[in-house]
Amino acid sequence: MFLARTVFHCSAFELPYRITNEEFTLWMAEYDQRPWGDEWLQTGTITAAVVNSNPYRKKKRGIKPTDVMPGGRSRRWQSDDEIRSGLDSFFAARKAAADGKKRKRGND
């Protein structure tokens, strides 16, 4: 499926109609020689390299590629109360900002 999606941009059902058995065998040999595919690991590695090379970042501990990958969460999930509290704070701040703009327009 990965070969169909990534190389031929088609479904796995459509792939046999696009390539021959010989070409499929060549692609499989290429993959055995030089595997490709884990884009999230590649993206995480690049992101970690950029973040860790920033001399002005506040945290001195570097990050790992898995820190920025989906499913690579090592931190705990927020509880429902924490999420609710965060959303309440967010919307209260937005309301206060909107009210401040209304008052400012009213004084002009």
Secondary structure as GFF3:
##gff-version 3
##sequence-region A 1 108
A	DSSP	alpha_helix	2	6	.	.	.	ID=ss1
A	DSSP	alpha_helix	15	18	.	.	.	ID=ss2
A	DSSP	alpha_helix	21	33	.	.	.	ID=ss3
A	DSSP	alpha_helix	39	53	.	.	.	ID=ss4
A	DSSP	three_ten_helix	65	68	.	.	.	ID=ss5
A	DSSP	alpha_helix	80	107	.	.	.	ID=ss6
###
